[in-house]
C-alpha cells in the first residue's frame, strides 16, 4: 500500500477546497467551539458592513478582525480536511485493487459443483458461489478455500511483498479479494455479499464514512463547550466593568477577546487528531473499525495471544512417533495415519505426511471397509476413524486418557513419561488409542518466532500483561511461555476458557486485548475491549474483532498500543497547550483595554504592547496562526516513550503547559511589533 507523505500537493489542494465547504453551519454545529467562532465571524461581517456607512468604528480595524476570524475557521477546517483527505487517498489506493475482475465461477447444479467454468464479473458473485483461481489470477472477492493450496501475493492489501501460503482446512484458508495467486490452483467459496467484502469495508472505514466520535472525544467536546460557556459569561461581565471605568469597548474588541479566550486551538484540531489516529493505525497496516478501538488500545492492561501461528511460526509439525511396548512400529504408524485422515488441521496433515514418509500406507481394504471419519473438534480435542471393528482415536493426553480409563484400560506409565518428556522439551504430545487401548504417542514441535521475548519485554514496560492461550498441556504451555517471555499462560484452553479469562479481568476493572485468527477465537475477540484479528485468519475472526492486522504480526499490538497512547497524549497535550494560551492572551488584551482608564493595571501590562487596538489584533492573529502551526503535530501525534504514566504527564505538562504560556507571549509581542511598523 502506498504510504502518503504528510503533506501531498494534491491532498493540500483538495483540503483547501474542503475548508470552505466545511463552513456550512450544519456541519460546524458538531464542533461547539468552532460553531461559536463562526457566529462571531458572521457578527463581524455585519459590523464591517455597518461601519462602512457610519462613523461609530473603524472599518479597516473591523475588517482585519473579520478576516482573522475567517482564517481561524478555515485553518480549523483545513486541519480536519487534510486528515480526512489523507484517509481518502489511502482509500483510493485500496480502490484500485477492487477493479472489476473476471471470475471463473464453478457452475453449480443442485448440491454438486460441476467442472463447468463460466466467466462472470466479480460483482456478480454472491455468497455461497464457488470460483476457481489459477496461477496469475487475481482473486475476485473474499472467500474460504475449499479445495487446493496456493501461494498468494497479498501486497496489494498489506503492502508486504513476501508471498503467503493459503490452503483448504484449518485457519489459513481465508483469501481476500484483490490479492493474486502466484502458484497452483484453488477452489474458493464466496463468504460475503457484493459490496460487503473486506476491501469494501476497509475503504469505507478509511474514508471515515463510518467513523464516530470516541467516548474520550465526546467528553472533551463537552468540556470545551463548558469552557466556551464560561468565557461567554466572563466576556459579558466586562461590559459593566468597562462602563464603570468609562472605557468604551467596540464589538470587535469584545468578540476578539472572547475568541482568544475560548479553547479554539484544541477545538480546531480535535477532529483532526481522532481521524489521524485511525490513519496512523492504517499506516501500520492495521484496519480499525472505530476510533474507539484505537483510543482503548492506549489503555490496555492485559493481552491474550494464541500460541500457534501467533507466538510460534506457522503450525506444529509431527517430528517423532513413539509406540508403546508390545506394539509394532508399522502398526502404530498406520494407526497414526488413519486417525489423522479426518483431521484437516495442519498438524493432522503433517502426521499423515510423516507417516507416509516412513513407508506407511492406507490399508488395501480401506475402500471396501465400513469407515466413519471422526473430525477434530475443539470440544473433544481428538480426531479419529471407525473402520470395521477398529476404533482409532488421536488427541490431547488428558482427552485420550479419559477415553481409555473410562473403558477400563490403564494408562501406560511409559507413555505418561514420554508425554511429559515431550512437553518439558517444548513439544506437544498427541496420544493414540485403538479400541480404547493406548498404542503410542506422537510428538509435535513448535518454533517460537524470532525476537518475541524482546517484544514482550517492551509490552511489559508499557504496563501490559501478556497471556499465552493454548490447547496444549500445562507442561508444554509452561515451556513455551517461559521461552517466549510471556507473563502468564492458559493451558488446555477451550473457547469458553478464553471468554471466562477475559470476563474475569474485565470485572477486575482491566481493559483486555485479544489477538487471534481462528473461528474458535471469534467469541473472545468479540468480548475483548480490543479484538485484533489476523488477516490470514478466518472470516469469522475478522468479523468479530474491531481491528484487523494486515501483516499477521502478533506483536503488532505494540504499535497499536503506542498509537492509542499517542492519540490520548496528543489530545491531552494540545488541550493543555490551548488552555495555557489563555494566560498570555488575557495578559495581552485585558490590561491593554483598561490601562488608560485604570492606571493601576499598568503592572499587568507586562508585554508593553503598542496600543489597545494592536494588542487585540496581535492576540487574535496569533490565535489564528497557531492552529495551522500545530497541524503537523496533530497528524503525527506526540511521540510516545515507555517511561511511565506519571513521568509522561510531568514531561508533557512541562513542555506543552509551560510552552503554551511562553510561546504566546513571544508570538503576540512579535506580531505587535510588526503591526506597529505597518500602521
Secondary structure as a PSIPRED ss2 file (coil, helix, strand):
# PSIPRED VFORMAT (PSIPRED V4.0)

   1 X C   1.000  0.000  0.000
   2 X C   1.000  0.000  0.000
   3 X C   1.000  0.000  0.000
   4 X C   1.000  0.000  0.000
   5 X C   1.000  0.000  0.000
   6 X C   1.000  0.000  0.000
   7 X C   1.000  0.000  0.000
   8 X C   1.000  0.000  0.000
   9 X H   0.000  1.000  0.000
  10 X H   0.000  1.000  0.000
  11 X H   0.000  1.000  0.000
  12 X H   0.000  1.000  0.000
  13 X H   0.000  1.000  0.000
  14 X H   0.000  1.000  0.000
  15 X H   0.000  1.000  0.000
  16 X H   0.000  1.000  0.000
  17 X H   0.000  1.000  0.000
  18 X H   0.000  1.000  0.000
  19 X H   0.000  1.000  0.000
  20 X H   0.000  1.000  0.000
  21 X H   0.000  1.000  0.000
  22 X C   1.000  0.000  0.000
  23 X C   1.000  0.000  0.000
  24 X C   1.000  0.000  0.000
  25 X H   0.000  1.000  0.000
  26 X H   0.000  1.000  0.000
  27 X H   0.000  1.000  0.000
  28 X H   0.000  1.000  0.000
  29 X C   1.000  0.000  0.000
  30 X C   1.000  0.000  0.000
  31 X C   1.000  0.000  0.000
  32 X H   0.000  1.000  0.000
  33 X H   0.000  1.000  0.000
  34 X H   0.000  1.000  0.000
  35 X H   0.000  1.000  0.000
  36 X H   0.000  1.000  0.000
  37 X H   0.000  1.000  0.000
  38 X H   0.000  1.000  0.000
  39 X H   0.000  1.000  0.000
  40 X H   0.000  1.000  0.000
  41 X H   0.000  1.000  0.000
  42 X H   0.000  1.000  0.000
  43 X H   0.000  1.000  0.000
  44 X H   0.000  1.000  0.000
  45 X H   0.000  1.000  0.000
  46 X H   0.000  1.000  0.000
  47 X H   0.000  1.000  0.000
  48 X H   0.000  1.000  0.000
  49 X H   0.000  1.000  0.000
  50 X H   0.000  1.000  0.000
  51 X H   0.000  1.000  0.000
  52 X H   0.000  1.000  0.000
  53 X H   0.000  1.000  0.000
  54 X C   1.000  0.000  0.000
  55 X C   1.000  0.000  0.000
  56 X C   1.000  0.000  0.000
  57 X C   1.000  0.000  0.000
  58 X C   1.000  0.000  0.000
  59 X H   0.000  1.000  0.000
  60 X H   0.000  1.000  0.000
  61 X H   0.000  1.000  0.000
  62 X H   0.000  1.000  0.000
  63 X H   0.000  1.000  0.000
  64 X H   0.000  1.000  0.000
  65 X H   0.000  1.000  0.000
  66 X H   0.000  1.000  0.000
  67 X H   0.000  1.000  0.000
  68 X H   0.000  1.000  0.000
  69 X H   0.000  1.000  0.000
  70 X H   0.000  1.000  0.000
  71 X H   0.000  1.000  0.000
  72 X H   0.000  1.000  0.000
  73 X H   0.000  1.000  0.000
  74 X H   0.000  1.000  0.000
  75 X H   0.000  1.000  0.000
  76 X H   0.000  1.000  0.000
  77 X H   0.000  1.000  0.000
  78 X H   0.000  1.000  0.000
  79 X H   0.000  1.000  0.000
  80 X H   0.000  1.000  0.000
  81 X H   0.000  1.000  0.000
  82 X H   0.000  1.000  0.000
  83 X H   0.000  1.000  0.000
  84 X H   0.000  1.000  0.000
  85 X H   0.000  1.000  0.000
  86 X H   0.000  1.000  0.000
  87 X H   0.000  1.000  0.000
  88 X H   0.000  1.000  0.000
  89 X H   0.000  1.000  0.000
  90 X H   0.000  1.000  0.000
  91 X H   0.000  1.000  0.000
  92 X H   0.000  1.000  0.000
  93 X H   0.000  1.000  0.000
  94 X H   0.000  1.000  0.000
  95 X H   0.000  1.000  0.000
  96 X H   0.000  1.000  0.000
  97 X H   0.000  1.000  0.000
  98 X H   0.000  1.000  0.000
  99 X C   1.000  0.000  0.000
 100 X C   1.000  0.000  0.000
 101 X C   1.000  0.000  0.000
 102 X E   0.000  0.000  1.000
 103 X E   0.000  0.000  1.000
 104 X E   0.000  0.000  1.000
 105 X E   0.000  0.000  1.000
 106 X E   0.000  0.000  1.000
 107 X E   0.000  0.000  1.000
 108 X E   0.000  0.000  1.000
 109 X E   0.000  0.000  1.000
 110 X C   1.000  0.000  0.000
 111 X C   1.000  0.000  0.000
 112 X E   0.000  0.000  1.000
 113 X E   0.000  0.000  1.000
 114 X E   0.000  0.000  1.000
 115 X E   0.000  0.000  1.000
 116 X E   0.000  0.000  1.000
 117 X E   0.000  0.000  1.000
 118 X E   0.000  0.000  1.000
 119 X E   0.000  0.000  1.000
 120 X E   0.000  0.000  1.000
 121 X E   0.000  0.000  1.000
 122 X H   0.000  1.000  0.000
 123 X H   0.000  1.000  0.000
 124 X H   0.000  1.000  0.000
 125 X C   1.000  0.000  0.000
 126 X C   1.000  0.000  0.000
 127 X C   1.000  0.000  0.000
 128 X C   1.000  0.000  0.000
 129 X C   1.000  0.000  0.000
 130 X E   0.000  0.000  1.000
 131 X E   0.000  0.000  1.000
 132 X E   0.000  0.000  1.000
 133 X E   0.000  0.000  1.000
 134 X C   1.000  0.000  0.000
 135 X C   1.000  0.000  0.000
 136 X C   1.000  0.000  0.000
 137 X C   1.000  0.000  0.000
 138 X E   0.000  0.000  1.000
 139 X C   1.000  0.000  0.000
 140 X C   1.000  0.000  0.000
 141 X C   1.000  0.000  0.000
 142 X C   1.000  0.000  0.000
 143 X E   0.000  0.000  1.000
 144 X E   0.000  0.000  1.000
 145 X E   0.000  0.000  1.000
 146 X E   0.000  0.000  1.000
 147 X E   0.000  0.000  1.000
 148 X E   0.000  0.000  1.000
 149 X E   0.000  0.000  1.000
 150 X E   0.000  0.000  1.000
 151 X E   0.000  0.000  1.000
 152 X E   0.000  0.000  1.000
 153 X E   0.000  0.000  1.000
 154 X C   1.000  0.000  0.000
 155 X H   0.000  1.000  0.000
 156 X H   0.000  1.000  0.000
 157 X H   0.000  1.000  0.000
 158 X H   0.000  1.000  0.000
 159 X C   1.000  0.000  0.000
 160 X C   1.000  0.000  0.000
 161 X C   1.000  0.000  0.000
 162 X C   1.000  0.000  0.000
 163 X C   1.000  0.000  0.000
 164 X E   0.000  0.000  1.000
 165 X E   0.000  0.000  1.000
 166 X E   0.000  0.000  1.000
 167 X E   0.000  0.000  1.000
 168 X C   1.000  0.000  0.000
 169 X C   1.000  0.000  0.000
 170 X C   1.000  0.000  0.000
 171 X C   1.000  0.000  0.000
 172 X C   1.000  0.000  0.000
 173 X C   1.000  0.000  0.000
 174 X E   0.000  0.000  1.000
 175 X E   0.000  0.000  1.000
 176 X C   1.000  0.000  0.000
 177 X C   1.000  0.000  0.000
 178 X C   1.000  0.000  0.000
 179 X C   1.000  0.000  0.000
 180 X E   0.000  0.000  1.000
 181 X E   0.000  0.000  1.000
 182 X E   0.000  0.000  1.000
 183 X E   0.000  0.000  1.000
 184 X E   0.000  0.000  1.000
 185 X E   0.000  0.000  1.000
 186 X E   0.000  0.000  1.000
 187 X E   0.000  0.000  1.000
 188 X E   0.000  0.000  1.000
 189 X E   0.000  0.000  1.000
 190 X E   0.000  0.000  1.000
 191 X C   1.000  0.000  0.000
 192 X C   1.000  0.000  0.000
 193 X C   1.000  0.000  0.000
 194 X C   1.000  0.000  0.000
 195 X C   1.000  0.000  0.000
 196 X C   1.000  0.000  0.000
 197 X C   1.000  0.000  0.000
 198 X H   0.000  1.000  0.000
 199 X H   0.000  1.000  0.000
 200 X H   0.000  1.000  0.000
 201 X H   0.000  1.000  0.000
 202 X H   0.000  1.000  0.000
 203 X H   0.000  1.000  0.000
 204 X H   0.000  1.000  0.000
 205 X H   0.000  1.000  0.000
 206 X H   0.000  1.000  0.000
 207 X C   1.000  0.000  0.000
 208 X C   1.000  0.000  0.000
 209 X C   1.000  0.000  0.000
 210 X C   1.000  0.000  0.000
 211 X C   1.000  0.000  0.000
 212 X C   1.000  0.000  0.000
 213 X C   1.000  0.000  0.000
 214 X C   1.000  0.000  0.000
 215 X H   0.000  1.000  0.000
 216 X H   0.000  1.000  0.000
 217 X H   0.000  1.000  0.000
 218 X H   0.000  1.000  0.000
 219 X H   0.000  1.000  0.000
 220 X H   0.000  1.000  0.000
 221 X H   0.000  1.000  0.000
 222 X H   0.000  1.000  0.000
 223 X H   0.000  1.000  0.000
 224 X H   0.000  1.000  0.000
 225 X H   0.000  1.000  0.000
 226 X H   0.000  1.000  0.000
 227 X H   0.000  1.000  0.000
 228 X H   0.000  1.000  0.000
 229 X H   0.000  1.000  0.000
 230 X H   0.000  1.000  0.000
 231 X H   0.000  1.000  0.000
 232 X H   0.000  1.000  0.000
 233 X H   0.000  1.000  0.000
 234 X H   0.000  1.000  0.000
 235 X H   0.000  1.000  0.000
 236 X H   0.000  1.000  0.000
 237 X H   0.000  1.000  0.000
 238 X H   0.000  1.000  0.000
 239 X H   0.000  1.000  0.000
 240 X H   0.000  1.000  0.000
 241 X H   0.000  1.000  0.000
 242 X H   0.000  1.000  0.000
 243 X H   0.000  1.000  0.000
 244 X H   0.000  1.000  0.000
 245 X C   1.000  0.000  0.000
 246 X C   1.000  0.000  0.000
 247 X C   1.000  0.000  0.000
 248 X C   1.000  0.000  0.000
 249 X C   1.000  0.000  0.000
 250 X C   1.000  0.000  0.000
 251 X H   0.000  1.000  0.000
 252 X H   0.000  1.000  0.000
 253 X H   0.000  1.000  0.000
 254 X H   0.000  1.000  0.000
 255 X H   0.000  1.000  0.000
 256 X H   0.000  1.000  0.000
 257 X H   0.000  1.000  0.000
 258 X H   0.000  1.000  0.000
 259 X H   0.000  1.000  0.000
 260 X H   0.000  1.000  0.000
 261 X H   0.000  1.000  0.000
 262 X C   1.000  0.000  0.000
 263 X C   1.000  0.000  0.000
 264 X H   0.000  1.000  0.000
 265 X H   0.000  1.000  0.000
 266 X H   0.000  1.000  0.000
 267 X H   0.000  1.000  0.000
 268 X H   0.000  1.000  0.000
 269 X H   0.000  1.000  0.000
 270 X H   0.000  1.000  0.000
 271 X H   0.000  1.000  0.000
 272 X H   0.000  1.000  0.000
 273 X H   0.000  1.000  0.000
 274 X H   0.000  1.000  0.000
 275 X H   0.000  1.000  0.000
 276 X H   0.000  1.000  0.000
 277 X H   0.000  1.000  0.000
 278 X H   0.000  1.000  0.000
 279 X H   0.000  1.000  0.000
 280 X H   0.000  1.000  0.000
 281 X H   0.000  1.000  0.000
 282 X H   0.000  1.000  0.000
 283 X H   0.000  1.000  0.000
 284 X C   1.000  0.000  0.000
 285 X C   1.000  0.000  0.000
 286 X E   0.000  0.000  1.000
 287 X E   0.000  0.000  1.000
 288 X E   0.000  0.000  1.000
 289 X C   1.000  0.000  0.000
 290 X C   1.000  0.000  0.000
 291 X H   0.000  1.000  0.000
 292 X H   0.000  1.000  0.000
 293 X H   0.000  1.000  0.000
 294 X H   0.000  1.000  0.000
 295 X H   0.000  1.000  0.000
 296 X H   0.000  1.000  0.000
 297 X H   0.000  1.000  0.000
 298 X C   1.000  0.000  0.000
 299 X C   1.000  0.000  0.000
 300 X C   1.000  0.000  0.000
 301 X C   1.000  0.000  0.000
 302 X E   0.000  0.000  1.000
 303 X E   0.000  0.000  1.000
 304 X E   0.000  0.000  1.000
 305 X E   0.000  0.000  1.000
 306 X E   0.000  0.000  1.000
 307 X H   0.000  1.000  0.000
 308 X H   0.000  1.000  0.000
 309 X H   0.000  1.000  0.000
 310 X H   0.000  1.000  0.000
 311 X H   0.000  1.000  0.000
 312 X E   0.000  0.000  1.000
 313 X C   1.000  0.000  0.000
 314 X C   1.000  0.000  0.000
 315 X C   1.000  0.000  0.000
 316 X C   1.000  0.000  0.000
 317 X E   0.000  0.000  1.000
 318 X E   0.000  0.000  1.000
 319 X E   0.000  0.000  1.000
 320 X E   0.000  0.000  1.000
 321 X E   0.000  0.000  1.000
 322 X E   0.000  0.000  1.000
 323 X E   0.000  0.000  1.000
 324 X C   1.000  0.000  0.000
 325 X C   1.000  0.000  0.000
 326 X C   1.000  0.000  0.000
 327 X C   1.000  0.000  0.000
 328 X C   1.000  0.000  0.000
 329 X H   0.000  1.000  0.000
 330 X H   0.000  1.000  0.000
 331 X H   0.000  1.000  0.000
 332 X H   0.000  1.000  0.000
 333 X H   0.000  1.000  0.000
 334 X H   0.000  1.000  0.000
 335 X H   0.000  1.000  0.000
 336 X H   0.000  1.000  0.000
 337 X H   0.000  1.000  0.000
 338 X H   0.000  1.000  0.000
 339 X H   0.000  1.000  0.000
 340 X C   1.000  0.000  0.000
 341 X C   1.000  0.000  0.000
 342 X C   1.000  0.000  0.000
 343 X C   1.000  0.000  0.000
 344 X C   1.000  0.000  0.000
 345 X C   1.000  0.000  0.000
 346 X H   0.000  1.000  0.000
 347 X H   0.000  1.000  0.000
 348 X H   0.000  1.000  0.000
 349 X H   0.000  1.000  0.000
 350 X H   0.000  1.000  0.000
 351 X H   0.000  1.000  0.000
 352 X H   0.000  1.000  0.000
 353 X H   0.000  1.000  0.000
 354 X H   0.000  1.000  0.000
 355 X H   0.000  1.000  0.000
 356 X H   0.000  1.000  0.000
 357 X H   0.000  1.000  0.000
 358 X C   1.000  0.000  0.000
 359 X C   1.000  0.000  0.000
 360 X C   1.000  0.000  0.000
 361 X C   1.000  0.000  0.000
 362 X C   1.000  0.000  0.000
 363 X C   1.000  0.000  0.000
 364 X C   1.000  0.000  0.000
 365 X C   1.000  0.000  0.000
 366 X C   1.000  0.000  0.000
 367 X C   1.000  0.000  0.000
 368 X C   1.000  0.000  0.000
 369 X C   1.000  0.000  0.000
 370 X C   1.000  0.000  0.000
 371 X E   0.000  0.000  1.000
 372 X E   0.000  0.000  1.000
 373 X E   0.000  0.000  1.000
 374 X E   0.000  0.000  1.000
 375 X C   1.000  0.000  0.000
 376 X C   1.000  0.000  0.000
 377 X C   1.000  0.000  0.000
 378 X C   1.000  0.000  0.000
 379 X C   1.000  0.000  0.000
 380 X C   1.000  0.000  0.000
 381 X C   1.000  0.000  0.000
 382 X E   0.000  0.000  1.000
 383 X E   0.000  0.000  1.000
 384 X E   0.000  0.000  1.000
 385 X E   0.000  0.000  1.000
 386 X E   0.000  0.000  1.000
 387 X E   0.000  0.000  1.000
 388 X C   1.000  0.000  0.000
 389 X C   1.000  0.000  0.000
 390 X E   0.000  0.000  1.000
 391 X E   0.000  0.000  1.000
 392 X E   0.000  0.000  1.000
 393 X E   0.000  0.000  1.000
 394 X E   0.000  0.000  1.000
 395 X E   0.000  0.000  1.000
 396 X E   0.000  0.000  1.000
 397 X H   0.000  1.000  0.000
 398 X H   0.000  1.000  0.000
 399 X H   0.000  1.000  0.000
 400 X H   0.000  1.000  0.000
 401 X H   0.000  1.000  0.000
 402 X H   0.000  1.000  0.000
 403 X H   0.000  1.000  0.000
 404 X H   0.000  1.000  0.000
 405 X H   0.000  1.000  0.000
 406 X H   0.000  1.000  0.000
 407 X C   1.000  0.000  0.000
 408 X C   1.000  0.000  0.000
 409 X C   1.000  0.000  0.000
 410 X C   1.000  0.000  0.000
 411 X C   1.000  0.000  0.000
 412 X C   1.000  0.000  0.000
 413 X H   0.000  1.000  0.000
 414 X H   0.000  1.000  0.000
 415 X H   0.000  1.000  0.000
 416 X H   0.000  1.000  0.000
 417 X H   0.000  1.000  0.000
 418 X H   0.000  1.000  0.000
 419 X H   0.000  1.000  0.000
 420 X H   0.000  1.000  0.000
 421 X H   0.000  1.000  0.000
 422 X H   0.000  1.000  0.000
 423 X H   0.000  1.000  0.000
 424 X H   0.000  1.000  0.000
 425 X C   1.000  0.000  0.000
 426 X C   1.000  0.000  0.000
 427 X E   0.000  0.000  1.000
 428 X E   0.000  0.000  1.000
 429 X E   0.000  0.000  1.000
 430 X E   0.000  0.000  1.000
 431 X E   0.000  0.000  1.000
 432 X E   0.000  0.000  1.000
 433 X E   0.000  0.000  1.000
 434 X E   0.000  0.000  1.000
 435 X C   1.000  0.000  0.000
 436 X C   1.000  0.000  0.000
 437 X E   0.000  0.000  1.000
 438 X E   0.000  0.000  1.000
 439 X E   0.000  0.000  1.000
 440 X E   0.000  0.000  1.000
 441 X E   0.000  0.000  1.000
 442 X E   0.000  0.000  1.000
 443 X E   0.000  0.000  1.000
 444 X E   0.000  0.000  1.000
 445 X E   0.000  0.000  1.000
 446 X C   1.000  0.000  0.000
 447 X C   1.000  0.000  0.000
 448 X E   0.000  0.000  1.000
 449 X C   1.000  0.000  0.000
 450 X C   1.000  0.000  0.000
 451 X C   1.000  0.000  0.000
 452 X H   0.000  1.000  0.000
 453 X H   0.000  1.000  0.000
 454 X H   0.000  1.000  0.000
 455 X H   0.000  1.000  0.000
 456 X H   0.000  1.000  0.000
 457 X H   0.000  1.000  0.000
 458 X H   0.000  1.000  0.000
 459 X H   0.000  1.000  0.000
 460 X H   0.000  1.000  0.000
 461 X H   0.000  1.000  0.000
 462 X C   1.000  0.000  0.000
 463 X C   1.000  0.000  0.000
 464 X C   1.000  0.000  0.000
 465 X E   0.000  0.000  1.000
 466 X E   0.000  0.000  1.000
 467 X E   0.000  0.000  1.000
 468 X E   0.000  0.000  1.000
 469 X E   0.000  0.000  1.000
 470 X C   1.000  0.000  0.000
 471 X C   1.000  0.000  0.000
 472 X C   1.000  0.000  0.000
 473 X C   1.000  0.000  0.000
 474 X H   0.000  1.000  0.000
 475 X H   0.000  1.000  0.000
 476 X H   0.000  1.000  0.000
 477 X H   0.000  1.000  0.000
 478 X H   0.000  1.000  0.000
 479 X H   0.000  1.000  0.000
 480 X H   0.000  1.000  0.000
 481 X H   0.000  1.000  0.000
 482 X H   0.000  1.000  0.000
 483 X H   0.000  1.000  0.000
 484 X H   0.000  1.000  0.000
 485 X C   1.000  0.000  0.000
 486 X C   1.000  0.000  0.000
 487 X C   1.000  0.000  0.000
 488 X E   0.000  0.000  1.000
 489 X E   0.000  0.000  1.000
 490 X E   0.000  0.000  1.000
 491 X C   1.000  0.000  0.000
 492 X C   1.000  0.000  0.000
 493 X C   1.000  0.000  0.000
 494 X C   1.000  0.000  0.000
 495 X H   0.000  1.000  0.000
 496 X H   0.000  1.000  0.000
 497 X H   0.000  1.000  0.000
 498 X H   0.000  1.000  0.000
 499 X H   0.000  1.000  0.000
 500 X H   0.000  1.000  0.000
 501 X H   0.000  1.000  0.000
 502 X H   0.000  1.000  0.000
 503 X H   0.000  1.000  0.000
 504 X H   0.000  1.000  0.000
 505 X H   0.000  1.000  0.000
 506 X H   0.000  1.000  0.000
 507 X H   0.000  1.000  0.000
 508 X C   1.000  0.000  0.000
 509 X C   1.000  0.000  0.000
 510 X C   1.000  0.000  0.000
 511 X C   1.000  0.000  0.000
 512 X E   0.000  0.000  1.000
 513 X E   0.000  0.000  1.000
 514 X E   0.000  0.000  1.000
 515 X E   0.000  0.000  1.000
 516 X E   0.000  0.000  1.000
 517 X C   1.000  0.000  0.000
 518 X C   1.000  0.000  0.000
 519 X H   0.000  1.000  0.000
 520 X H   0.000  1.000  0.000
 521 X H   0.000  1.000  0.000
 522 X H   0.000  1.000  0.000
 523 X H   0.000  1.000  0.000
 524 X H   0.000  1.000  0.000
 525 X H   0.000  1.000  0.000
 526 X H   0.000  1.000  0.000
 527 X H   0.000  1.000  0.000
 528 X C   1.000  0.000  0.000
 529 X C   1.000  0.000  0.000
 530 X E   0.000  0.000  1.000
 531 X E   0.000  0.000  1.000
 532 X E   0.000  0.000  1.000
 533 X E   0.000  0.000  1.000
 534 X E   0.000  0.000  1.000
 535 X C   1.000  0.000  0.000
 536 X C   1.000  0.000  0.000
 537 X C   1.000  0.000  0.000
 538 X C   1.000  0.000  0.000
 539 X H   0.000  1.000  0.000
 540 X H   0.000  1.000  0.000
 541 X H   0.000  1.000  0.000
 542 X H   0.000  1.000  0.000
 543 X H   0.000  1.000  0.000
 544 X H   0.000  1.000  0.000
 545 X C   1.000  0.000  0.000
 546 X C   1.000  0.000  0.000
 547 X E   0.000  0.000  1.000
 548 X E   0.000  0.000  1.000
 549 X E   0.000  0.000  1.000
 550 X C   1.000  0.000  0.000
 551 X C   1.000  0.000  0.000
 552 X C   1.000  0.000  0.000
 553 X C   1.000  0.000  0.000
 554 X C   1.000  0.000  0.000
 555 X C   1.000  0.000  0.000
 556 X H   0.000  1.000  0.000
 557 X H   0.000  1.000  0.000
 558 X H   0.000  1.000  0.000
 559 X H   0.000  1.000  0.000
 560 X H   0.000  1.000  0.000
 561 X H   0.000  1.000  0.000
 562 X H   0.000  1.000  0.000
 563 X H   0.000  1.000  0.000
 564 X H   0.000  1.000  0.000
 565 X H   0.000  1.000  0.000
 566 X H   0.000  1.000  0.000
 567 X H   0.000  1.000  0.000
 568 X H   0.000  1.000  0.000
 569 X H   0.000  1.000  0.000
 570 X H   0.000  1.000  0.000
 571 X H   0.000  1.000  0.000
 572 X H   0.000  1.000  0.000
 573 X H   0.000  1.000  0.000
 574 X H   0.000  1.000  0.000
 575 X H   0.000  1.000  0.000
 576 X H   0.000  1.000  0.000
 577 X H   0.000  1.000  0.000
 578 X H   0.000  1.000  0.000
 579 X H   0.000  1.000  0.000
 580 X H   0.000  1.000  0.000
 581 X H   0.000  1.000  0.000
 582 X H   0.000  1.000  0.000
 583 X H   0.000  1.000  0.000
 584 X H   0.000  1.000  0.000
 585 X H   0.000  1.000  0.000
 586 X H   0.000  1.000  0.000
 587 X H   0.000  1.000  0.000
 588 X H   0.000  1.000  0.000
 589 X H   0.000  1.000  0.000
 590 X H   0.000  1.000  0.000
 591 X H   0.000  1.000  0.000
 592 X H   0.000  1.000  0.000
 593 X H   0.000  1.000  0.000
 594 X H   0.000  1.000  0.000
 595 X C   1.000  0.000  0.000
 596 X C   1.000  0.000  0.000
 597 X C   1.000  0.000  0.000
 598 X C   1.000  0.000  0.000
 599 X H   0.000  1.000  0.000
 600 X H   0.000  1.000  0.000
 601 X H   0.000  1.000  0.000
 602 X H   0.000  1.000  0.000
 603 X H   0.000  1.000  0.000
 604 X H   0.000  1.000  0.000
 605 X C   1.000  0.000  0.000
 606 X C   1.000  0.000  0.000
 607 X C   1.000  0.000  0.000
 608 X C   1.000  0.000  0.000
 609 X C   1.000  0.000  0.000
 610 X C   1.000  0.000  0.000
 611 X C   1.000  0.000  0.000
 612 X H   0.000  1.000  0.000
 613 X H   0.000  1.000  0.000
 614 X H   0.000  1.000  0.000
 615 X H   0.000  1.000  0.000
 616 X H   0.000  1.000  0.000
 617 X H   0.000  1.000  0.000
 618 X H   0.000  1.000  0.000
 619 X H   0.000  1.000  0.000
 620 X H   0.000  1.000  0.000
 621 X H   0.000  1.000  0.000
 622 X H   0.000  1.000  0.000
 623 X H   0.000  1.000  0.000
 624 X H   0.000  1.000  0.000
 625 X H   0.000  1.000  0.000
 626 X H   0.000  1.000  0.000
 627 X H   0.000  1.000  0.000
 628 X H   0.000  1.000  0.000
 629 X H   0.000  1.000  0.000
 630 X H   0.000  1.000  0.000
 631 X H   0.000  1.000  0.000
 632 X H   0.000  1.000  0.000
 633 X H   0.000  1.000  0.000
 634 X H   0.000  1.000  0.000
 635 X H   0.000  1.000  0.000
 636 X H   0.000  1.000  0.000
 637 X C   1.000  0.000  0.000
 638 X C   1.000  0.000  0.000
 639 X C   1.000  0.000  0.000
 640 X C   1.000  0.000  0.000
 641 X C   1.000  0.000  0.000
 642 X C   1.000  0.000  0.000
 643 X C   1.000  0.000  0.000
 644 X C   1.000  0.000  0.000
 645 X H   0.000  1.000  0.000
 646 X H   0.000  1.000  0.000
 647 X H   0.000  1.000  0.000
 648 X H   0.000  1.000  0.000
 649 X H   0.000  1.000  0.000
 650 X H   0.000  1.000  0.000
 651 X H   0.000  1.000  0.000
 652 X H   0.000  1.000  0.000
 653 X H   0.000  1.000  0.000
 654 X H   0.000  1.000  0.000
 655 X H   0.000  1.000  0.000
 656 X H   0.000  1.000  0.000
 657 X H   0.000  1.000  0.000
 658 X H   0.000  1.000  0.000
 659 X H   0.000  1.000  0.000
 660 X H   0.000  1.000  0.000
 661 X H   0.000  1.000  0.000
 662 X H   0.000  1.000  0.000
 663 X H   0.000  1.000  0.000
 664 X H   0.000  1.000  0.000
 665 X H   0.000  1.000  0.000
 666 X H   0.000  1.000  0.000
 667 X H   0.000  1.000  0.000
 668 X H   0.000  1.000  0.000
 669 X H   0.000  1.000  0.000
 670 X H   0.000  1.000  0.000
 671 X H   0.000  1.000  0.000
 672 X H   0.000  1.000  0.000
 673 X H   0.000  1.000  0.000
 674 X H   0.000  1.000  0.000
 675 X H   0.000  1.000  0.000
 676 X H   0.000  1.000  0.000
 677 X H   0.000  1.000  0.000
 678 X H   0.000  1.000  0.000
 679 X C   1.000  0.000  0.000
